[in-house]
């Protein structure tokens, strides 16, 4: 079992440790994109006066939860031990958590896509009735999904370094970036309704990859983020094209 008791700083004189820190920070930031999209869509449907506070509380609570999970990292590592075997695959607590988180994400994204396609549907959705969703409910859902991503990222981090201090620094840096990016991203999504459907598509894809990973079919993260980046680029070009047409119409009107 790996010993993670008290952070020590012998690694400060080790160049490879600094490389591991930089790599882990980038990895945590990239993995945080999934959670940030979910947070932005979720909090945007709260009453305007509660949105910023819900984002700060949700991300702050997520940081505390991740630091607590790091303190129990010896236990987290054991979550990869198989509990039972089914379809020639040994399922661990990590697999079960990933499958449950993926199903939750697919369910939430599917409900909202249905609401977007059929706005006359009166059923409550993630981006549906803002008044009925409380700040507490939003924070609970943020923490629920962050738990799934946190366990997966911590297990990944263990494979990169044995230094608990590096993991703490990487998590704090990643969550700080999320805190700074949450407001601009939420405003961007609110001002561009077509981006909401794209973001929901991302969440649906991420949910499916979590489920696949839980069943032992690992999809390289590079493929996922490359697809997301390409889709975002195409949507960006569409937005530029729409703005150009709008300016042309306004110019013709004058």
N, C-alpha and C positions, 0 to 999 in steps of 0.2 A: 504494500500500500504506500502511496506517495505521502510524504510528510509535509503538511501545510499547517504549521502552527503559528509562528510569529514571523511577520515580514522582516527580512534582513536585506542589507543593501550592499553586499559584497559584489553583486552583479554590476554595480555602477562602473567598475573598472574593466568590465568584459564587453568588448565590441559586439560579440554575437548576441549578447543580451539586449543591447540597444536595437539591433536589427529585429530581434524577436518582438520588442516593445512596439516599434514602428509598424511592423507587419500586423501585430495583434490590434493596434489602434485602428488601422485601416480596415481590418476584417470586422471589428466591432461596429464601426461606422457604417460599413456596407450592409451588414446584417440588420442594423438599426433602421434602414430605409423601409423595410417591410412594416415594422412597427409604427414608424412615423406616418406612413400613408394611412394606416388604420386609425391612428390617433387623430389625424387631420380630418378625415371623413366623419368620424364619430363625433368629435367636439363641434364641428361646424353646424350641427343640427341642434345644438343646445341654444337657449336664448342668448342673444349677442353679448349681454352683460356677463354671462358666465363662461363664455368660450375660452378666453385667455386664462382664467383662473383654473378651469378644468384641465387645460393642457399642462400648465405648470405643476399642478398637484399630481396629475397622472404620471408625468415624466419624473417628478421628484420622488414619488412613491415607488416607481419602477427602479430608480437608482438605489434606494434603500433596500429594496427586495434583492437586487443583484448583489449588493455588498454583503447582505446576510447569507445569500446562497454561496458566495465565495468563502465565507467563514465556515461553511459546512461542506467544503469541496471534497473532503475525503469520502463523505457520504454520497455526494453527487456522482463521483467517479464510479461508485458501486452500482449505480442505476443502470449501467450497461450489462450487468450480469444477467444471463437468461433466467426467466422465471418458469416458462413453459414452452413447449414446441408445438407448432401448428403449421401444416403445409410445408414441412421440412425447413421451417424458419424458427429459430429460438427468439421468443419475444421477451424483451426486458422492460423495466419501468420506463426507460427512455423511449422505447418504441411505442408503448401505450400512451405516453404523454404526447408524443408527436402525432399519433393518429387522432387522439381526442382534440388536440389543438387544430389539426388540419380540418377535421370535420366541422369544428366550431367556425373556422374561418370560411369554409365553403358555404356553410349554412347562412352566415351573415351576409356574405357577398351575393349569394344567390337571391336572398330576400330583397336586397336593395336593387339588384339588377331588374328583378320582377317589378318592383315599385317604379323604377325609372321607365320601364317599357309600358307599364300600365299604371299611370299616375292616379287613376280613378279608384284604385284598390285602397280600401280604408284600413287595411291591416297595418299594424305598427311595424316599422322597419328601422334599421340603423340610421338611415338618413330620412326617415319618415317624419313622425310627429315629434317635433322638437320639444314642445311644451311638456309632453308626457315623460320625457327622459330627464332624470335628475343628474346633477353633477356626480353624486355618489354612484349611480348606476354606470355612468360613463367611465369613472375611474376604476370601478370593479372590472369592467370588460377590458380596459387597457391593461390592468395588472394580470388578468387571466391569460391574455395572449402573450404578454411580456414574459410570463413564467415559462411558457413553451420555448420562446426564442432564447431566454436566458440559460436554461438548462442545456440546450443544444450548443450555444456559443461557449459555455463554460467547459463542456466536455471537449469541444474543439480546441479551446485554449490550453487545456491540460496536455494535449498532444504536441503543443508548440513550445511550452516552457514549464519549468518546475517552480519558478519564482512567483510566489503569491503577490509580492509587491508589484510586479509587472502587470499581473491580471487586474489588480485594483486600479492602477494608473490608467490602463487601457479602458476599463469600464467607465471610470470617471470622465475621461476625455470623450468617449463616444456619447455618453449621456449629455455632456455639455454641448456637443455639436447638435444633438437632437433638440435640446432646449432652445438653442439659437435659431435652428432651422424651422421649428414647429410653426411659429407665427407667420413667416413669409410663405411657407408651403400651404398653410391653411387659407390664407388670403388668395393665393394663386388659384387654388382649387375652387374657392367660392366665386371668383371672378370668371372662371372658365368652366362652365357646366359640362362641356364635352370631355374635360379631363377627368371628371368624376367616373364616367363609364370606363375609361382607360384604367384608372386606379383600381376600380372594382375588379376589372379583368386581371390586373396584377395580383390582387388578393386571392382571387379564385385560383390562379395558377400556383401561387405560393402554398395555398391550402392543399392542393392536389400533390405537390411535391413533398409536403410534410407527411401526408398519408402514405405516399409511395416509399418514403424513407423509413417510416415506421414498419412497413412490410418487407423491408430489406432491399428495396430497389432504389439505390442512391442515384440521384440526379446531380451532376456537378453544378455547383453554384454559379460557375462562370457562364454556363449555358442559360441559366435563368436570368441573370443580370444582363447578359448580352441581348436576350430577347426583349427585356424591359427597356433597355437603352435604345434599341432599334425602334420599338413602338413609340417611345417618347419622342424620338427624332422625327418620325413620320407625323405624329400629332403636332409637333412644333411647326413643321412645314405647312400643315393644314391651317394652323392658326395664323401664320404669316400670310398665307394665300387669302384667308377670309378678311384679314385687315386690309390687304391690298385692294380687294374688291370693294370693301366698304369705303375706302378713301377715293377710289375711282368713281363710285356712285355719288359721293358727296361733291366731288369736283365737277361731275357732269351736271349736278343739280344747280350749281352756281353758274 
